[in-house]
Amino acid sequence: MQTRRIGDTAVSAIGLGGMPMSIEGRPDAQRSIATIHAALEAGITLIDTADAYHLHADEVGHNESLIAGALASYGGDTSEVLVATKGGHLRPGDGSWTQDGSPEYLKRACEASLKRLGVDSIGLYQFHRPDPRVPYADSIGAIRDLLDEGKIQMAGISNADRDQIRQATEILGGRLVSVQNEFSPRFRSSEPELELCAELGLAFLPWSPLGGISRAAGLGSHFAVFAEIGEAHGVSPQQVCLAWLLAKAPVVIPIPGSSRPETIRDSAAAVDLVLSAEEFARLDARA
């Protein structure tokens, strides 16, 4: 498994997004644990989660607890695995997503995540989504405090624009290490943020990185080039998509969500796919 860096920490170039294992349509726990174990066996050392990855109002942190249990039951060494979690999003249980970016809430959420993950310090803690009711500086100030107190080892932000990235960098005193935004062939609005991360040396973690690829093989599909190149290499369109993302910049670390062992194994194999300059240009023009 190839590695890339989040701050001073080397992680697998492909991560595992845990959300599909805990929200609507989630599988049983046994299959989810098998998926996490398959990721570890494939060399994945970055697992992304959040306290808001749950379905019912009374199960906050479902995904964090699931991941902690899967790591504990894995027979191999997990000491190099970085679990990245997030705070600031809430799910009241009616299918909606809300925000609470208040410093008081973020600090309580971090304490709860620490307990669920069974650690003394969270490897990477990310502010999940800006709260329009709370000044962004106040939310990031809470993340700074958590860093200063040693409750978290590294700090990241999610769903942020360029100005918020620069503001967080300043407030954290240069200790911001990552930005997690939606980015995929279907959704490229975060291209400016990706470029800024490359400029600043911040890890860029695309969430939902396979957006649009399920339609890649469709006749006349805007994304058909992913299927065409995949067929030429004997791999899935999903692998081509992840290889394209990896080729965008050395700071990119895709975190495809998965709830099946076979899909995360396929995603992990994307690190071995080398695209030619012509193939990358075709994908980049169509995506």
C-alpha positions, -999 to +999 in steps of 0.1 A: +000+000+000+014+034-010+013+061+017+006+098+018+009+122+047-016+139+071+006+163+090+036+142+101+017+110+100+020+085+070-013+069+061-025+047+033-031+066+001-067+053+001-088+055+033-120+040+044-151+061+049-173+045+076-206+064+070-224+038+049-221+013+078-242+034+101-268+054+083-298+046+062-295+013+044-267+001+067-258-036+068-257-058+099-228-053+122-211-086+111-207-074+075-195-040+086-168-055+108-158-078+080-155-047+058-133-029+082-111-060+086-109-064+048-097-027+047-070-034+073-059-066+054-056-045+022-032-021+040-056+007+047-045+027+077-069+056+076-105+052+087-128+082+087-159+084+109-180+110+128-202+110+158-231+119+135-228+087+115-258+070+131-295+064+123-316+068+154-314+097+179-304+074+208-273+059+190-250+089+186-215+076+177-227+043+163-200+043+137-173+053+161-182+024+184-184+000+154-149+010+143-135+007+178-150-028+182-137-039+148-102-027+156-102-045+189-114-077+173-088-076+145-061-102+149-033-081+134-014-050+144-036-018+144-011+005+160-005+024+128-042+030+120-053+066+122-090+070+131-102+104+120-135+115+135-156+147+134-178+168+156-203+196+149-230+177+129-260+162+145-288+138+135-320+142+155-333+109+142-358+121+117-334+117+087-322+153+089-288+167+095-283+198+118-253+217+130-239+228+164-206+245+161-206+261+195-173+257+214-192+241+244-208+215+222-176+206+203-157+201+235-184+178+249-186+160+216-149+154+216-150+140+251-178+116+241-158+105+210-127+098+231-147+074+253-164+056+223-130+052+205-114+041+238-084+064+234-067+091+255-062+114+224-079+114+190-055+110+161-074+135+138-104+155+149-122+175+123-148+203+126-176+186+106-195+215+091-197+253+096-227+264+118-242+296+104-253+305+139-218+304+153-188+325+142-164+302+124-135+316+145-153+305+177-157+269+164-121+267+153-110+282+186-125+252+203-105+229+181-074+249+190-082+244+227-086+206+222-052+206+205-036+226+233-051+203+259-038+172+241-073+158+236-066+156+199-033+150+181-041+167+148-068+191+137-088+192+104-118+209+090-146+196+066-169+213+042-148+244+042-142+271+016-109+288+008-114+317+032-123+292+060-092+272+053-070+302+056-088+314+087-085+280+104-048+279+095-043+312+112-064+304+143-047+271+147-012+286+144-003+267+114-014+234+129-043+227+105-034+194+087-064+184+065-095+195+047-123+171+039-147+183+012-169+166-013-151+160-045-158+135-073-164+133-111-199+145-104-190+172-079-160+194-086-169+226-069-141+221-044-114+223-070-102+257-057-100+243-022-080+213-034-056+236-052-052+257-020-045+225+000-018+215-025-003+250-022-003+249+016+007+213+020-026+202+036-040+168+031-072+170+010-097+142+018-124+139-008-156+125+006-180+107-017-152+104-042-170+080-064-199+103-072-212+096-107-192+065-113-222+042-108-234+056-141-200+054-158-209+025-181-242+039-193-245+046-230-237+082-237-229+088-200-208+119-193-186+096-172-183+067-198-146+075-202-140+060-167-155+027-178-136+028-211-102+033-194-112+007-168-119-018-194-086-011-211-068-018-178-090-047-167-102-028-136-134-012-124-145+024-132-143+030-095-106+021-095-100+045-124-118+073-105-097+068-074-065+067-095-076+099-112-081+116-078-047+104-066-031+118-097-047+152-091-022+162-064+001+144-039-020+158-010-052+140-021-063+110+000-097+097-011-119+081+015-145+060-003-174+049+018-179+011+019-201-015+036-189-046+017-155-063+019-153-066-019-158-029-026-131-017-002-107-043-015-114-030-050-109+006-039-076-002-021-062-017-053-065+017-071-031+027-057-016+002-082-033+017-112-009+041-131-027+063-156-009+077-186-008+115-191-032+111-220-056+090-198-055+115-170-061+144-194-092+126-208-106+119-173-099+154-161-116+170-191-147+148-187-150+147-149 
